[in-house]
Amino acid sequence: MEGVQPVNGSGPACPLRVKLLTLMFVCDRDHEQVLLGMKKRGFGKGKWNGFGGKVEPGESVAQAAVRELQEESGALVEMADVQTAGLLDFTFDESNEIMRVFVFRADNYTGEIAETDEMRPQWWSLSECPFDNMWPDDRYWFPYMWGRRPFVGSFHFKADEKTIVTHTIEATTVEHIDTRAREEADRKRAATANS
Ligand SMILES: Nc1nc2c([nH]c(=O)n2[C@H]2C[C@H](O)[C@@H](COP(=O)(O)OP(=O)(O)OP(=O)(O)O)O2)c(=O)[nH]1
């Protein structure tokens, strides 16, 4: 189990499992374009999204973001070029899981972008971002991500994974998000060592 915490501090009677995830956006600032991938399988299949996935025990959240980007798109981002963008918690009716997603962006990459088993990458002009075919929460925080304004948010969905029931989104600092990322990676490492 990756981590367990009470719901809104309501005590251990109602634990939620935390799934630690990354999401990376490669941005071409000169042409106002962002690299998205069509998810070909698994959670979010059929949607355009940034690239990401689970954090492995022992790696930092940013390292996981770089690894997942390369595995899914072929693009390689140096750690020095990884920019902290945001932190998002997703919950769903009838689920006892929090999907805790650390969002990053990068303006530089090397390597050859290519389709993989999981994703079909494509550059999108910012003005033509396919929000109707992305997760419905994305239009709330995408302007923060592109605008380099650190954000923290939470979205609670119905079990249909389409309808947002409640949400919060607010500005924060890179330091706050980075501290949370370190805490979450430490928690995951400790939970794995104890299991
Ligand atoms: N844009 C956006 N991305 C989301 C939302 N919810 C959510 O989990 N994601 C992202 C976080 C991750 O990058 C991805 C889910 O991770 P995944 O299931 O693909 O993880 P993975 O690749 O490690 O899984 P697997 O191949 O090992 O099965 O979707 C959302 O509401 N909006």
PDBQT file of the ligand as one rigid body, heavy atoms in Angstrom, charges set to zero:
ROOT
HETATM    1  N1  LIG A 201      -4.608  15.916 -17.071  1.00  0.00    +0.000 N 
HETATM    2  C1  LIG A 201      -5.012  15.040 -16.145  1.00  0.00    +0.000 A 
HETATM    3  N2  LIG A 201      -4.240  13.994 -15.860  1.00  0.00    +0.000 NA
HETATM    4  C2  LIG A 201      -4.670  13.153 -14.937  1.00  0.00    +0.000 A 
HETATM    5  C3  LIG A 201      -5.883  13.306 -14.271  1.00  0.00    +0.000 A 
HETATM    6  N3  LIG A 201      -6.021  12.274 -13.398  1.00  0.00    +0.000 N 
HETATM    7  C4  LIG A 201      -4.908  11.493 -13.543  1.00  0.00    +0.000 A 
HETATM    8  O1  LIG A 201      -4.632  10.461 -12.922  1.00  0.00    +0.000 OA
HETATM    9  N4  LIG A 201      -4.081  12.042 -14.476  1.00  0.00    +0.000 N 
HETATM   10  C5  LIG A 201      -2.805  11.546 -14.970  1.00  0.00    +0.000 C 
HETATM   11  C6  LIG A 201      -1.752  11.294 -13.949  1.00  0.00    +0.000 C 
HETATM   12  C7  LIG A 201      -0.893  10.264 -14.681  1.00  0.00    +0.000 C 
HETATM   13  O2  LIG A 201      -0.006  10.940 -15.552  1.00  0.00    +0.000 OA
HETATM   14  C8  LIG A 201      -1.891   9.470 -15.485  1.00  0.00    +0.000 C 
HETATM   15  C9  LIG A 201      -2.343   8.191 -14.818  1.00  0.00    +0.000 C 
HETATM   16  O3  LIG A 201      -1.254   7.366 -14.667  1.00  0.00    +0.000 OA
HETATM   17  P1  LIG A 201      -1.196   5.936 -15.394  1.00  0.00    +0.000 P 
HETATM   18  O4  LIG A 201      -2.356   5.129 -14.948  1.00  0.00    +0.000 OA
HETATM   19  O5  LIG A 201      -1.000   6.141 -16.838  1.00  0.00    +0.000 OA
HETATM   20  O6  LIG A 201       0.119   5.411 -14.703  1.00  0.00    +0.000 OA
HETATM   21  P2  LIG A 201       1.158   4.381 -15.278  1.00  0.00    +0.000 P 
HETATM   22  O7  LIG A 201       1.534   4.757 -16.683  1.00  0.00    +0.000 OA
HETATM   23  O8  LIG A 201       2.278   4.269 -14.287  1.00  0.00    +0.000 OA
HETATM   24  O9  LIG A 201       0.313   3.110 -15.271  1.00  0.00    +0.000 OA
HETATM   25  P3  LIG A 201       0.775   1.743 -15.870  1.00  0.00    +0.000 P 
HETATM   26  O10 LIG A 201       1.242   2.045 -17.287  1.00  0.00    +0.000 OA
HETATM   27  O11 LIG A 201       1.872   1.302 -14.955  1.00  0.00    +0.000 OA
HETATM   28  O12 LIG A 201      -0.458   0.915 -15.808  1.00  0.00    +0.000 OA
HETATM   29  O13 LIG A 201      -3.024  10.311 -15.637  1.00  0.00    +0.000 OA
HETATM   30  C10 LIG A 201      -6.680  14.416 -14.594  1.00  0.00    +0.000 A 
HETATM   31  O14 LIG A 201      -7.780  14.621 -14.075  1.00  0.00    +0.000 OA
HETATM   32  N5  LIG A 201      -6.190  15.279 -15.528  1.00  0.00    +0.000 N 
ENDROOT
TORSDOF 0
